[in-house]
Amino acid sequence: DAGVTQSPTHLIKTRGQQVTLRCSPKSGHDTVSWYQQALGQGPQFIFQYYEEEERQRGNFPDRFSGHQFPNYSSELNVNALLLGDSALYLCASSRRIGGSNTGELFFGEGSRLTVL
Amino acid sequence: AQSVSQHNHHVILSEAASLELGCNYSYGGTVNLFWYVQYPGQHLQLLLKYFSGDPLVKGIKGFEAEFIKSKFSFNLRKPSVQWSDTAEYFCAVNAPLGAGNNRKLIWGLGTSLAVNP
């Protein structure tokens, strides 16, 4: 049973560029959440997707956008990259029970983004 | 506003010492409670969870946590820590987000535990 898989694992971009990160959820999971984790910090919630719609959003600018596909996989897009966007981006999948997200998350290994 | 407070930001222990990490939350309704752990260089993973039932829950690697509703607390404990328990520990609370079925996972800032051999 595959867990949460993310790609790419590492990438380097320059300021102003755009990046797309990808996530495949754990088998049987229908909800994908994205987090940003700066070095030495806790995870910061970006947004959550369920049924191909953004359901919740944290305090991140519109430069951060996402998408969920019919197979539940998801993408995180960041436009006009800033140096401060350098971080580990974590994808977490979960399964809603009765339409409600329980909070039990399974995390991927993350995508390490470096912006120069 | 809903919040989660972890009392200790950095904890240093010697092997075989007992551990208790505090976690308090501010929401008064029904919540799901979690401790997540991040070992050095590894991804976040679930340590233990509480949804309902016995307020004393047991997780992986000998960890346990007790939900005390009257104190809005969910403290993490381990009787005897090992060097391999060195990690970041995050408390998280899943609370209702307005009306309907949507719930929001609120994270504490984390506690860095270093266990000296």
Interface residues (C-beta under 8 A of the other chain):
Chain A: S33 Q41 G42 P43 F45 R55 Q56 L90 A92 R96 G98 G99 S100 N101 T102 G103 E104 L105 F106 F107 G108 E109 G110
Chain B: N32 F34 Y36 H43 L44 Q45 L46 K49 F51 E88 F90 A92 V93 N94 L97 N101 N102 R103 K104 L105 W107 G108 L109 G110
